[in-house]
């Protein structure tokens, strides 16, 4: 099974061919527009968001998929999806952090950790993936921060989920050699902020899209994970 997470930086419909060419089974896409469920041929498109031009979607190829009833739009841009009747569960994420309450009101939560706590009972299963644009790295943790990456990572690890990239690379979080995001599309301002945590295998094969191939499409590179 091949799973991709990619922040497409808007206009997914015009960029869909680039993702389809990677032959994913499932694609988690951030900053994408609202489209019909059957918009893409031979695929199912599920979407959540407040702005029809800029939300989060999950594309399934050759798999049945439905949003679980536990879904709450209070947790902005976190989408719990049952694949093939729940045999696989995916919590697709786009961490909106402090912007959620500022844009939508204090009752809305954009930080990832509260969403993980809310969905914890649903995530307590054998085949689980939590993946997407976390908008965070351990390099930005500070003692006073109320949004520490280390706490997010600890929550996922305690749930039995491990980062596919770090299993494959044997690197520590915060010390990644490959970047998934380039601020202002500057090749000298790269950060690793996209992740795919899972409990399906300890031997994933992981590829990060090449800067020169993808920078014209987005400031993010796709994270491509093959799970045996």
N, C-alpha and C positions, 0 to 999 in steps of 0.2 A: 504494500500500500504506500502510495506517495502522497504526502501532504505538504502543501505550500502555505506559508503565510507571507503576505505582501501588502504593504501600504502603497496603494496605487497612485496617491496624490491626485485624485479626482479623475473623472472621465473613464471609468472602467470599460464602458462599452467600446470605446475606441482603442483600448489596449488589451482587450480580451484575447486576441489571437496570440499575443506574447505569452500569456499564461497558459492557454490551451496547448501551445507548442511544447510546454514542459511535461505534458501528459500526466497531470495530477489526478488522483482519485478525489481529493478534497482540496479546495482552496479557501483560505480565510483571508478576506480582503478588507482593508481599512480605507477610509476616505473615499468610498464608492457611492454611486448614486442609487436611488430607489428604482428598481426595475421589476417587471412582472416575474412571478415564480418560474414561468417557462420561457423566459426571454431568450436564454441561450440554448441553442440546439443540443439535444442529448444531455441536458444538465438540469438540475434544480437549483434555484437561486432563492435563498432566504436572506432577509434584510431587516435591520433595525436602525432607527435613527430619528432625529428631530428635524434635520435639514434634508430635504429630498435629494439634494445634490451631494451630500457629504455625510454618509453614515458608515455602517459596517455590514458586510455581507458574507455569506458562506455559500460556495458553489460546490455541488455534489455531482460527480460524473459516475454513472453506473451504480448509484446507491440510492436507496430511499432515505428521506430525511424529513424530520418534523421538529419544530420548536417545542420543547418540553413545557408542560403547564406550570412548572415552577418559575418560569421566566417572569421577571419584574423589571419594568422600564425605569424603576427608581435607580437601578444600577446601570448608568448610561453606558451603552456600547459593550455590554456583556450578553452573549447570546448562547443559551444552553440548547444544544441540538442533539436529538437522538438519531443515530444512523442505523438503518436496517432494523427498526423495531427496538432500538436500545441496546443492541449488541455492542455498539461503540457509542460512547458519549463524548461530545466535544463542547467545551466551554470556549467559544471564540471571544477574543478580547481586543479592545482598543482602549487602553487606559487614558481617560480624559482628565484625570487628576483634578486640580483645583478649578479648572474651567467649568466643570459641570454645575457646581452650585452658583457660580457667578453668572452663567448664561441662562440656567433653567430654574434656579431657586434652591433654597437651602435643603429642601426635601430630596434633592437628587444627589447621587453619590458617583463621583468619577474615579475615585481611587480603587485600585484593584483589590487590596486586602479585604475591605468590607464586602465586596462582591464574592470573594472566595469563601468568606465566612458564611454568607447567606446561602451559597450553593453547595456547602460542604456535605450535607446529607445526600444530595444528588450525585456528587462526585465520588462518594464512597462505593466504588464498583470496580470490577476487574479490568475493564478496557476503557481507559479514560485519557483524554488529551485536553490540556489547557494551553492554548496557543494564540499568539497574535503580537500586536505592537504594545509592549508594556510601557513604552515611553519612560524607561528608567534603566539605571545601571548602578551597580554597587559603588562605582567611583563617585557618585553624587550623594551617597549617604553621609549625613552629619548627625552629631549627637542630638541636636534639637529638632531634627526633622520628624514630622508626623507621618511621613510616607517613605519608610526605609525599604530599599530593595532587599536587604538581608532578611527582613521580616516576611516579605512576600515569598522569597525563596524557601525560608524555613517552613512556612505554612504548606507550600506545595510538597516539599520533601516529607513532611510529617504525614501528608496524605498519600505517600508512596509514589510520588511523581518526580521524575528526574529530567533535567534539561537535555534534550537530544544533542544539541550542539556540543555541550560540555562532556557528555558521555563519549562522543565521537572524537573530539579534539584532545581530550584529557587536559583541558585548560580550566582554570578557576574562573568563576564569575567575577567580572571586573578586570580580567586580564586577557580578554579575547584578542586574538591576532587578526581576526576578520571583523570588519564593520558591516552593520546592516543599515546604517543611516548616516548620511553625510549632510551636515548642517550647511544650509545655503548652497547645496550641491558642490561644496568645496571638498576636493579629494584629501585635503590636509585636516579636515574636521570630521573624521569618522568616529562613530560610536556603535557599540553593539547593544541594541535595545529591543530587538525582536526575538522571541523565544518560542519553543514548542516543548512543553513538559508532558511526559507520558509515562505510563506503566506497562506498555505493551512489550517492550524489548530493551535489553541492556546493550544491544549492538546495532543502533541505528546507523545509517549512512547519511551524512549531512553535507550539503553544498550551499554556499552563499553565492548569489548572483554576482557577476563581475561588474565592477564600476563602469567600465567603458561600454558595456553592453546595455546597461539599464539606466544610466543617469539621465538620458534624454527623456525617459518615461516617468521617472520618479526620483525623489531624494532618498528613497529606501531601496534596498536590494532584496529580492525574494530569498527567504530561508526555505530550502528544499530538503525535506526529510523523507527518507525511505525507511519504512518499518517492515521488517520481515515477520 
